[in-house]
Amino acid sequence: MHAYLATIGRDLGAEFVRIGGVADHVHIVTTLPRTLSQADFIEQIKKASSKWIKRLDARYRCFFWQRGFGAFSVSPSQLEAVLQYIEAQQQHHRTRTFQEEYRQLLHRHAVDFDERYVWD
């Protein structure tokens, strides 16, 4: 899946730096193509990858991405820390779920959110 996501992004004009994640989420570090908004870029990636995986095998017919997504800019001075974080996803999520981690991130940065709209 990660390699396919990178291919879709490159076809859209993005430069992928790193893709990683675990079974219930994915992290993508990339540039944003000048011709697409964040929402359009993510929509294209989700649409193309959903079609691909559903055709890959019958057991994936029910696959879907959640409607929402999180997008964050990364300072060049923090890029290496973000890349290391992505590489450590398997061990990181042994002690904390993605939902717990995401809530903590939003609280730490004083981002107001409504649980009804964060998760599908």
MARBA-3410 file (N, C-alpha, C, O; in Angstrom, 1 decimal):
120
0.8,-1.2,0.0,0.0,0.0,0.0,0.9,1.3,0.0,0.6,2.2,-0.7 ~ 1.9,1.3,0.8,2.7,2.5,0.9,3.4,2.8,-0.4,3.4,4.0,-0.8 ~ 3.9,1.8,-1.1,4.5,2.1,-2.4,3.5,2.6,-3.4,3.8,3.5,-4.2 ~ 2.3,2.1,-3.3,1.3,2.5,-4.3,0.9,4.0,-4.0,0.6,4.7,-4.9 ~ 0.8,4.3,-2.7,0.4,5.7,-2.3,1.5,6.7,-2.8,1.2,7.7,-3.3
2.8,6.3,-2.7,3.8,7.1,-3.2,3.7,7.3,-4.7,4.0,8.4,-5.3 ~ 3.4,6.2,-5.4,3.2,6.3,-6.9,2.1,7.2,-7.3,2.3,8.1,-8.2 ~ 1.0,7.1,-6.6,-0.1,8.1,-6.9,0.3,9.5,-6.7,0.1,10.4,-7.5 ~ 1.0,9.7,-5.6,1.4,11.1,-5.3,2.4,11.6,-6.3,2.3,12.8,-6.7 ~ 3.3,10.8,-6.7,4.3,11.3,-7.7,3.6,11.6,-9.0,4.0,12.5,-9.7
2.6,10.8,-9.4,1.9,11.0,-10.6,1.1,12.4,-10.5,0.8,13.0,-11.5 ~ 0.8,12.8,-9.3,0.1,14.1,-9.1,1.1,15.2,-9.0,0.6,16.4,-8.9 ~ 2.4,14.9,-9.0,3.4,16.0,-8.9,4.0,16.2,-7.5,4.7,17.2,-7.4 ~ 3.8,15.4,-6.6,4.3,15.5,-5.3,5.7,14.8,-5.2,6.0,13.9,-5.9 ~ 6.5,15.3,-4.3,7.8,14.6,-4.0,7.6,13.9,-2.6,7.5,14.6,-1.6
7.6,12.6,-2.6,7.4,11.9,-1.4,8.7,11.7,-0.6,9.7,11.3,-1.2 ~ 8.7,12.0,0.7,9.9,11.8,1.5,9.8,10.5,2.3,10.8,9.8,2.3 ~ 8.6,10.3,2.9,8.4,9.0,3.7,7.0,8.7,3.8,6.1,9.6,3.9 ~ 6.7,7.4,3.8,5.3,6.9,4.1,5.5,5.7,5.0,6.3,4.9,4.9 ~ 4.6,5.8,6.0,4.7,4.7,7.0,3.4,4.7,7.8,2.5,5.5,7.7
3.2,3.7,8.6,2.1,3.6,9.5,1.8,2.2,9.9,2.7,1.3,9.8 ~ 0.6,2.0,10.5,0.2,0.6,10.9,-1.2,0.3,10.3,-1.6,1.1,9.5 ~ -1.8,-0.7,10.8,-3.0,-1.2,10.2,-4.1,-0.1,10.1,-4.9,-0.2,9.2 ~ -4.2,0.8,11.1,-5.4,1.7,11.1,-5.1,3.1,10.7,-6.0,3.9,10.8 ~ -3.9,3.4,10.2,-3.6,4.7,9.8,-2.3,4.8,9.0,-1.4,3.9,9.1
-2.1,5.9,8.3,-0.9,6.0,7.5,-0.4,7.5,7.7,-1.2,8.4,7.8 ~ 1.0,7.6,7.7,1.6,8.9,7.7,2.3,9.1,6.4,3.0,8.2,5.9 ~ 2.1,10.3,5.8,2.8,10.6,4.6,3.5,11.9,4.7,2.9,12.9,5.1 ~ 4.8,11.9,4.5,5.6,13.2,4.5,5.9,13.5,3.0,6.5,12.7,2.3 ~ 5.3,14.6,2.5,5.4,14.9,1.1,5.4,16.4,0.9,5.0,17.2,1.8
5.8,16.8,-0.3,5.5,18.2,-0.7,4.1,18.2,-1.3,3.5,17.1,-1.7 ~ 3.5,19.3,-1.4,2.2,19.5,-1.9,2.3,20.1,-3.3,2.9,21.1,-3.5 ~ 1.7,19.4,-4.3,1.8,19.9,-5.7,1.2,21.3,-5.8,0.2,21.6,-5.1 ~ 1.8,22.2,-6.6,1.3,23.6,-6.7,-0.1,23.6,-7.3,-0.9,24.6,-7.1 ~ -0.5,22.6,-8.0,-1.8,22.6,-8.8,-3.0,22.0,-8.0,-4.1,22.0,-8.4
-2.7,21.5,-6.7,-3.8,20.9,-6.0,-3.8,21.5,-4.5,-2.8,21.8,-3.9 ~ -5.0,21.6,-4.0,-5.2,21.9,-2.6,-4.9,20.7,-1.8,-4.9,19.6,-2.3 ~ -4.7,20.8,-0.5,-4.6,19.7,0.4,-5.7,18.7,0.2,-5.5,17.5,0.1 ~ -6.9,19.2,0.3,-8.1,18.4,0.2,-8.2,17.6,-1.1,-8.5,16.4,-1.1 ~ -7.9,18.3,-2.2,-7.9,17.6,-3.5,-6.8,16.6,-3.6,-7.0,15.5,-4.2
-5.6,16.9,-3.1,-4.5,15.9,-3.1,-4.9,14.7,-2.3,-4.7,13.5,-2.9 ~ -5.4,14.8,-1.1,-5.8,13.7,-0.3,-6.9,12.9,-1.0,-6.9,11.7,-1.0 ~ -7.9,13.6,-1.5,-9.0,12.9,-2.2,-8.5,12.1,-3.3,-9.0,10.9,-3.5 ~ -7.6,12.6,-4.1,-7.0,11.8,-5.3,-6.3,10.6,-4.8,-6.5,9.5,-5.3 ~ -5.5,10.7,-3.7,-4.8,9.6,-3.2,-5.7,8.5,-2.6,-5.6,7.3,-2.9
-6.7,9.0,-1.9,-7.7,8.0,-1.3,-8.5,7.3,-2.4,-8.7,6.1,-2.3 ~ -9.0,8.0,-3.3,-9.8,7.5,-4.4,-9.0,6.4,-5.2,-9.5,5.3,-5.4 ~ -7.9,6.8,-5.7,-7.1,5.8,-6.5,-6.6,4.6,-5.7,-6.7,3.5,-6.2 ~ -6.2,4.8,-4.4,-5.7,3.7,-3.7,-6.9,2.8,-3.3,-6.7,1.5,-3.2 ~ -8.1,3.3,-3.0,-9.2,2.5,-2.7,-9.6,1.6,-3.8,-9.9,0.4,-3.7
-9.7,2.2,-5.0,-10.0,1.4,-6.2,-9.0,0.3,-6.4,-9.3,-0.9,-6.7 ~ -7.7,0.6,-6.3,-6.6,-0.4,-6.4,-6.7,-1.5,-5.5,-6.7,-2.7,-5.9 ~ -6.9,-1.2,-4.2,-6.9,-2.3,-3.2,-8.1,-3.2,-3.3,-8.0,-4.4,-3.0 ~ -9.2,-2.6,-3.7,-10.5,-3.4,-3.8,-10.3,-4.4,-5.0,-10.9,-5.4,-4.9 ~ -9.6,-4.0,-6.0,-9.4,-4.9,-7.1,-8.3,-5.9,-6.9,-8.2,-6.9,-7.6
-7.5,-5.6,-5.9,-6.3,-6.5,-5.6,-6.7,-7.9,-5.1,-6.2,-8.9,-5.5 ~ -7.7,-7.9,-4.3,-8.2,-9.2,-3.7,-9.6,-9.0,-3.1,-9.9,-8.0,-2.6 ~ -10.4,-10.1,-3.2,-11.8,-10.0,-2.7,-11.9,-9.7,-1.3,-12.9,-9.1,-0.8 ~ -10.9,-10.1,-0.5,-10.9,-9.8,1.0,-10.8,-8.4,1.3,-11.1,-8.0,2.4 ~ -10.5,-7.5,0.3,-10.4,-6.1,0.6,-11.5,-5.3,0.0,-11.5,-4.1,0.0
-12.6,-6.0,-0.4,-13.7,-5.3,-1.0,-14.4,-4.3,-0.1,-15.0,-3.3,-0.6 ~ -14.3,-4.5,1.2,-14.9,-3.6,2.2,-14.0,-2.5,2.6,-14.3,-1.7,3.5 ~ -12.8,-2.4,2.0,-11.8,-1.4,2.5,-12.3,0.0,2.2,-13.0,0.3,1.1 ~ -12.1,0.9,3.1,-12.4,2.3,2.9,-11.5,3.2,3.8,-11.1,2.8,4.9 ~ -11.2,4.4,3.3,-10.5,5.4,4.1,-11.6,6.2,4.9,-12.7,6.3,4.4
-11.2,6.7,6.1,-12.2,7.5,6.8,-12.3,8.8,6.0,-11.5,9.1,5.1 ~ -13.4,9.5,6.2,-13.7,10.7,5.4,-12.7,11.8,5.7,-12.2,12.5,4.7 ~ -12.3,12.0,6.9,-11.4,13.1,7.2,-9.9,12.7,7.1,-9.5,11.6,6.7 ~ -9.1,13.7,7.4,-7.6,13.5,7.4,-7.0,14.7,8.3,-7.6,15.7,8.5 ~ -5.8,14.5,8.7,-5.0,15.5,9.4,-3.9,15.9,8.5,-3.2,15.1,7.9
-3.6,17.2,8.4,-2.5,17.7,7.6,-1.7,18.7,8.4,-2.3,19.6,9.0 ~ -0.4,18.5,8.5,0.4,19.4,9.3,1.7,19.8,8.5,2.2,19.0,7.7 ~ 2.1,21.0,8.6,3.3,21.4,8.0,4.5,21.0,9.0,4.3,20.9,10.2 ~ 5.7,20.8,8.4,6.8,20.4,9.2,8.0,21.3,8.8,8.3,21.5,7.7 ~ 8.5,21.9,9.9,9.7,22.8,9.7,10.9,21.9,9.3,11.0,20.8,9.8
11.7,22.4,8.4,12.9,21.6,8.0,13.8,21.2,9.2,14.4,20.2,9.2 ~ 13.8,22.0,10.3,14.5,21.7,11.4,13.9,20.5,12.2,14.6,19.9,13.0 ~ 12.7,20.2,12.0,12.0,19.1,12.7,11.8,17.9,11.8,11.3,16.9,12.3 ~ 12.2,18.0,10.5,11.9,16.9,9.6,12.5,15.6,10.1,11.8,14.5,10.0 ~ 13.7,15.5,10.5,14.4,14.3,10.9,13.6,13.6,12.1,13.5,12.4,12.1
13.1,14.4,13.0,12.4,13.9,14.2,11.1,13.3,13.7,10.6,12.2,14.2 ~ 10.4,13.9,12.7,9.2,13.4,12.1,9.4,12.1,11.4,8.7,11.1,11.5 ~ 10.5,12.0,10.6,10.8,10.8,9.9,11.1,9.6,10.9,10.7,8.5,10.6 ~ 11.8,9.9,12.0,12.1,8.9,13.0,10.8,8.4,13.6,10.6,7.2,13.9 ~ 9.9,9.4,13.9,8.6,9.0,14.5,7.8,8.1,13.6,7.3,7.1,14.0
7.8,8.3,12.3,7.1,7.5,11.3,7.8,6.1,11.3,7.1,5.1,11.2 ~ 9.1,6.0,11.3,9.8,4.7,11.3,9.5,3.9,12.5,9.5,2.6,12.5 ~ 9.1,4.5,13.6,8.9,3.8,14.9,7.4,3.5,15.2,7.1,3.2,16.3 ~ 6.6,3.6,14.2,5.1,3.4,14.4,4.7,2.1,15.0,3.9,2.1,15.9 ~ 5.3,1.0,14.6,5.0,-0.3,15.2,5.2,-0.4,16.7,4.2,-0.7,17.4
6.3,0.0,17.1,6.6,0.0,18.6,5.9,1.1,19.3,5.4,0.9,20.4 ~ 5.7,2.2,18.7,5.0,3.4,19.3,3.6,3.0,19.7,3.1,3.4,20.7 ~ 2.9,2.3,18.8,1.5,2.0,19.0,1.2,0.8,19.8,0.1,0.3,19.9 ~ 2.3,0.2,20.3,2.1,-0.9,21.3,1.6,-0.4,22.6,0.9,-1.1,23.3 ~ 1.9,0.9,22.9,1.5,1.4,24.2,0.4,2.4,24.2,-0.2,2.8,25.2
0.1,3.0,23.0,-0.9,4.0,22.8,-1.6,3.9,21.5,-0.9,3.7,20.5 ~ -2.9,4.0,21.5,-3.6,3.9,20.2,-3.5,5.1,19.4,-3.1,6.2,20.0 ~ -3.7,5.0,18.1,-3.7,6.2,17.3,-4.7,7.3,17.8,-4.3,8.5,17.8 ~ -5.9,6.9,18.2,-6.9,7.8,18.6,-6.4,8.6,19.9,-6.6,9.8,20.0 ~ -5.8,7.8,20.8,-5.3,8.5,22.0,-4.2,9.5,21.7,-4.1,10.6,22.2
-3.3,9.1,20.8,-2.2,9.9,20.4,-2.7,11.2,19.7,-2.2,12.3,19.9 ~ -3.7,11.0,18.8,-4.2,12.2,18.0,-4.9,13.2,18.9,-4.7,14.4,18.8 ~ -5.7,12.7,19.9,-6.3,13.5,20.8,-5.3,14.3,21.6,-5.4,15.5,21.8 ~ -4.3,13.7,22.1,-3.2,14.3,22.8,-2.5,15.4,22.0,-2.3,16.5,22.5 ~ -2.3,15.1,20.8,-1.7,16.1,19.9,-2.5,17.3,19.7,-2.1,18.5,19.8
-3.8,17.1,19.5,-4.8,18.3,19.4,-4.8,19.1,20.7,-4.8,20.3,20.6 ~ -4.9,18.4,21.8,-5.0,19.1,23.1,-3.7,19.9,23.3,-3.7,21.0,23.7 ~ -2.5,19.3,23.0,-1.2,19.9,23.3,-1.1,21.2,22.5,-0.4,22.1,23.0 ~ -1.7,21.2,21.3,-1.6,22.4,20.5,-2.8,23.3,20.5,-3.0,24.2,19.6 ~ -3.7,23.0,21.5,-4.9,23.8,21.7,-5.8,23.9,20.5,-6.3,25.0,20.1
-6.0,22.8,19.8,-6.8,22.7,18.7,-8.2,22.2,19.2,-8.3,21.1,19.7 ~ -9.2,23.1,19.0,-10.6,22.7,19.3,-11.1,21.6,18.4,-10.9,21.7,17.1 ~ -11.7,20.6,18.9,-12.3,19.6,18.0,-13.5,18.9,18.7,-13.7,19.0,19.9 ~ -14.3,18.4,17.9,-15.5,17.7,18.3,-15.4,16.2,17.9,-15.2,15.9,16.7 ~ -15.4,15.3,18.9,-15.2,13.9,18.7,-16.1,13.3,17.6,-15.8,12.4,16.9
-17.3,13.9,17.5,-18.3,13.4,16.4,-17.7,13.6,15.0,-18.1,12.8,14.1 ~ -16.8,14.5,14.8,-16.3,14.8,13.5,-14.9,14.3,13.3,-14.3,14.5,12.2 ~ -14.2,13.8,14.3,-12.8,13.4,14.1,-12.7,12.0,13.6,-11.8,11.6,12.9 ~ -13.6,11.1,14.1,-13.6,9.7,13.7,-14.8,9.3,12.9,-15.9,9.8,13.2 ~ -14.6,8.4,12.0,-15.8,7.9,11.2,-16.4,6.7,12.0,-17.4,6.1,11.5
END
